[in-house]
Amino acid sequence: MAKLLLSIALQSLVVIYVFPLIDPLFRVSGSWWDVLVLVLFFGFLNFVLRWLLVIITLGLGYLVYILTLGLAGLVVNAIVLLIIGDIFPGKIFVPGFFSAFLGGAVLALANYVAKREAGDEDSNKNGD
């Protein structure tokens, strides 16, 4: 549970503070609740799209992911950000694919760091 909460918090901070640094047109408007909804929707849509691609490709999606060394996952993140920009036009503006690609990469990095840090806390708590 700590991993999920830390991941959501860190990704929300990335959306608020790092996205405008990627591209000045890459902006998020609204309150913290709006950003939390965007991050949760990003995670849900990313999960659904990845599994849909695996099912459609009959499992070859995993092979493509491994062969591209994760680049396919970053492209999926970019597509999800572009879709979210279309679904919530008043809350987030995504200027283009390259900005979405970089934003998806930073979100993936934030998710990795949050899971890594929460994992370290869990192992310290268990006495490992």
URWOWO-V340872 format. One record per pair of residues at least 24 apart in sequence whose C-alpha atoms are under 6 Angstrom apart, sorted by the first residue. I is the first residue (numbers start at 1). J is the second residue. D is the distance in Angstrom with one decimal. If there is no record, write none. Layout:
# URWOWO-V340872
I;J;D, I;J;D
This chain:
# URWOWO-V340872
3;115;5.2, 3;118;5.0, 6;114;5.6, 7;111;5.3, 7;114;4.9, 11;107;5.9, 11;110;5.9, 26;93;5.6, 26;94;5.2, 26;95;5.9, 27;92;5.8, 27;93;5.5, 28;91;5.6, 28;92;4.4, 29;91;5.0, 74;105;5.9, 77;104;4.9, 78;104;5.3
